[in-house]
Amino acid sequence: MPGWLALPELCRFLLPWVLALSHRALGDPALHPGPHYLLPPIHEVIHSRRGATATLPCVLGASPPSYKVRWSKVEPGELRESPILITNGLHARGYGPLGGRARLRQGHRLDASLVLADVRLEDEGRYRCELINGVEDESVALSLRLEGVVFPYQPSRGRYQFNYFEAKRACEEQDGRLATYGQLYQAWTEGLDWCNAGWLLEGSVRYPVLTARAPCGGPGRPGIRSYGPRDRTRDRYDAFCFTSALAGEQGWRPGGGLGRPAHRAVLPHSPPTSRSCSEPRPIPRPES
């Protein structure tokens, strides 16, 4: 029929697409090397401090005929991304709470790097730079990490007094926020050893152990021990807080909010290395 491709011509047309899809499904790196326009970042983790200006790199190796670049933040513990900024190469528009502090670096015509001013504690996390060209979208992911310190926190009236929301508020009153699992893990690698379990930002309850002993859940391997899923309203524990000194400041001193921190820590040095748990009462052995 007129306008229809003959079978041999149709096969020649479809064969490259079929081969490309099959190799991609098999994970062949030679035929699917990655982004065609976006250059892979030299550093995937960007370090900064509260109050500073951070730049998240995103550079095009070539310019598509028509495209948009969308920056977004991957929300921890949630299957969603919050938009920050969208540009078509000529104009840019900010969105959400980060949009007012975000701009493009625009060092050259292929530079879509994101600049965040006045970095805050809640800015730490994972970001995505996505190129939308109407054919095959591609993206690069980067992580923003703040230099700071993790400290266990309990009120003066004793341990295990906070539900999740009270722990979150208590850390904020200490000029900090609930620590993430990654921040607690980093503190553990640098020497944090603590027997009392505390809430983390993701809603889990954990505690770091360097030396297994009876008051700290009994024998077992060192690491970050978990209590498993907990009710954020009913269950009560301590809190693991994270704070970062403002750029230009030499240290951090706990505020006068609820209770007291379990111990002091000074920035910009490494997180606390106290290995004393002051021998708290035995606690139920958590899940591994």
MOSULUR-V510858 format. One record per pair of residues at least 24 apart in sequence whose C-alpha atoms are under 10 Angstrom apart, sorted by the first residue. I is the first residue (numbers start at 0). J is the second residue. Records with the same first field share a line. If there is no record, write none. Layout:
I=J / J
//
This chain:
33=137 / 138 / 139
34=59 / 60 / 130 / 135 / 136 / 137 / 138 / 139
35=59 / 60 / 61 / 63 / 135 / 136 / 137
36=60 / 61 / 62 / 63 / 109 / 130 / 132 / 136 / 137 / 138
37=61 / 62 / 109 / 111 / 128 / 129 / 130 / 137 / 138 / 139
38=138 / 139
39=138 / 139 / 140
40=139 / 140 / 141
42=141 / 142
43=125 / 139 / 140 / 141 / 142 / 143
44=124 / 125 / 140 / 141 / 142 / 143 / 144
45=123 / 141 / 142 / 143 / 144 / 145
46=123 / 142 / 143 / 144 / 145 / 146
47=118 / 119 / 123 / 143 / 144 / 145 / 146 / 147 / 243 / 246
48=117 / 118 / 119 / 120 / 123 / 143 / 144 / 145 / 146 / 147 / 242 / 243 / 244 / 245 / 246 / 247 / 267
49=116 / 117 / 118 / 119 / 120 / 121 / 122 / 123 / 145 / 146 / 147 / 242 / 243 / 244 / 245 / 246 / 247
50=115 / 116 / 117 / 118 / 119 / 120 / 243 / 244 / 245 / 246 / 247 / 248
51=115 / 116 / 117 / 118 / 119 / 145 / 245 / 246 / 247
52=100 / 101 / 114 / 115 / 116 / 117 / 118 / 119 / 246
53=101 / 113 / 114 / 115 / 116 / 117 / 118 / 143 / 144
54=101 / 102 / 103 / 104 / 112 / 113 / 114 / 115 / 116 / 143
55=103 / 104 / 111 / 112 / 113 / 114 / 115 / 126 / 127 / 128 / 140 / 141 / 142 / 143
56=103 / 104 / 110 / 111 / 112 / 113 / 114 / 128 / 139 / 140 / 141
57=103 / 104 / 109 / 110 / 111 / 112 / 113 / 127 / 128 / 129 / 130 / 138 / 139 / 140 / 141
58=105 / 106 / 107 / 108 / 109 / 110 / 111 / 112 / 128 / 139
59=108 / 109 / 110 / 111 / 112 / 130
60=109 / 110
61=108 / 109
62=88 / 108 / 109 / 132
63=130 / 131 / 132 / 133
64=132
65=131 / 132 / 133
66=130 / 131 / 132 / 133 / 134 / 136
67=91 / 129 / 130 / 131 / 132 / 133 / 136
68=111 / 112 / 128 / 129 / 130 / 131 / 132 / 136 / 137 / 138
69=93 / 111 / 127 / 128 / 129 / 130 / 131 / 138
70=94 / 98 / 101 / 111 / 112 / 113 / 126 / 127 / 128 / 129 / 130 / 138 / 139 / 140
71=95 / 97 / 98 / 125 / 126 / 127 / 128 / 129 / 140
72=97 / 122 / 123 / 124 / 125 / 126 / 127 / 128 / 140 / 141 / 142
73=124 / 125 / 126 / 127 / 140 / 142
74=124 / 125 / 126
75=123 / 124 / 125 / 179 / 200 / 201
76=200 / 201 / 202
77=201
80=125 / 126 / 127
81=126 / 127
82=126 / 127
83=113 / 126 / 127
84=113 / 128
85=111 / 128 / 129 / 130
86=111 / 130
87=111 / 130 / 131
97=122
117=245 / 246
118=143 / 145 / 245 / 246
119=145 / 242 / 243 / 245
120=144 / 145 / 146 / 147 / 174 / 175 / 176 / 177 / 178 / 241 / 242 / 243 / 244
121=145 / 175 / 176 / 177
123=179
124=179 / 181
144=181 / 182
145=182 / 241 / 242 / 243 / 244
146=182 / 241 / 242 / 243 / 244 / 266 / 267 / 268 / 269 / 270
147=175 / 182 / 186 / 241 / 242 / 243 / 244 / 245 / 250 / 251 / 264 / 265 / 266 / 267 / 268 / 269 / 270
148=175 / 178 / 182 / 183 / 185 / 186 / 240 / 241 / 242 / 243 / 244 / 251 / 263 / 264 / 265 / 266 / 267 / 268 / 269 / 270 / 271
149=175 / 176 / 177 / 178 / 179 / 182 / 183 / 184 / 185 / 186 / 187 / 191 / 239 / 240 / 241 / 242 / 243 / 264 / 269 / 270 / 271
150=175 / 177 / 178 / 183 / 186 / 191 / 193 / 238 / 239 / 240 / 241 / 242 / 260 / 261 / 262 / 263 / 264 / 270 / 271
151=177 / 178 / 183 / 191 / 193 / 194 / 195 / 196 / 197 / 198 / 206 / 237 / 238 / 239 / 240 / 241 / 259 / 260 / 261 / 262 / 263 / 271
152=177 / 195 / 197 / 198 / 236 / 237 / 238 / 239 / 240 / 257 / 258 / 259 / 260 / 261 / 262
153=195 / 197 / 236 / 237 / 238 / 239 / 257 / 258 / 259 / 260 / 261
154=237 / 238 / 256 / 257 / 258 / 259 / 260 / 261
155=257 / 258 / 259 / 260 / 261
156=257 / 258 / 259
157=237 / 258
158=195 / 196 / 197 / 235 / 236 / 237 / 238 / 279
159=195 / 196 / 197 / 198 / 234 / 235 / 236 / 237 / 238
160=234 / 235 / 236 / 237 / 238
161=197 / 198 / 231 / 232 / 233 / 234 / 235 / 236 / 237 / 238
162=197 / 198 / 229 / 230 / 231 / 232 / 233 / 234 / 235 / 236 / 237 / 238
163=197 / 198 / 199 / 200 / 201 / 202 / 203 / 204 / 229 / 230 / 231 / 232 / 233 / 234 / 235 / 236 / 237 / 238
164=198 / 200 / 202 / 231 / 232
165=198 / 231 / 232 / 235 / 236 / 237 / 238 / 257
166=197 / 198 / 199 / 200 / 231 / 235 / 236 / 237 / 238 / 239 / 240 / 257
167=198 / 199 / 200 / 202 / 238 / 239 / 240
168=256 / 257
169=237 / 238 / 240 / 256 / 257 / 258 / 259
170=238 / 239 / 240 / 241 / 242 / 254 / 256 / 257 / 260
171=240 / 241 / 242 / 254 / 256 / 257
172=253 / 254 / 255 / 256 / 257 / 258
173=240 / 241 / 242 / 252 / 253 / 254 / 255 / 256 / 257 / 258 / 259 / 260
174=240 / 241 / 242 / 243 / 244 / 251 / 252 / 253 / 254 / 255 / 256
175=239 / 240 / 241 / 242 / 243 / 244 / 253 / 254
176=200 / 238 / 239 / 240 / 241 / 242 / 243
177=201 / 202 / 238 / 239 / 240 / 241 / 242
178=238 / 239 / 240 / 241 / 242
179=203 / 239 / 240 / 241
180=204 / 205 / 223 / 239
182=239 / 240 / 241 / 270
183=207 / 223 / 239 / 240 / 241 / 270
184=222 / 223
185=269 / 270
186=269 / 270 / 271 / 272
187=221 / 222 / 223 / 270 / 271 / 272
188=222 / 270 / 272
189=269 / 270 / 271 / 272
190=269 / 270 / 271 / 272 / 273 / 274
191=270 / 271 / 272 / 273 / 274 / 275
192=221 / 222 / 223 / 271 / 272 / 273 / 274 / 275 / 276
193=223 / 261 / 273 / 274 / 275 / 276 / 277 / 278 / 279
194=224 / 274 / 275 / 276 / 277 / 278 / 279 / 280 / 281 / 282
195=236 / 237 / 238 / 239 / 276 / 278 / 279 / 280 / 281 / 282
196=224 / 225 / 226 / 235 / 236 / 237 / 238 / 239 / 282 / 285
197=225 / 226 / 235 / 236 / 237 / 238 / 239 / 240
198=226 / 229 / 231 / 235 / 236 / 237 / 238 / 239 / 240
199=237 / 238 / 239 / 240 / 241
200=238 / 239 / 240 / 241
202=227 / 228 / 229 / 230 / 231
203=227 / 228 / 229 / 230 / 231
204=228 / 229 / 231 / 234 / 235 / 236 / 237 / 238 / 239 / 285
205=236 / 237 / 238 / 239 / 285 / 286
206=237 / 238 / 239 / 285
208=274 / 276
209=274
210=274
212=278 / 281
213=278 / 280 / 281 / 282 / 284
214=276 / 277 / 278 / 279 / 280 / 281 / 282 / 283 / 284
215=276 / 278 / 279 / 280 / 281 / 282 / 283 / 284 / 285
216=281 / 282 / 283 / 284 / 285 / 286
217=281 / 282 / 283 / 284 / 285
218=284
219=287
220=287
222=287
223=287
224=284 / 285 / 286 / 287
225=284 / 285 / 286 / 287
226=283 / 284 / 285 / 286 / 287
227=285 / 286 / 287
228=286
237=261
241=270
242=266
243=267
//
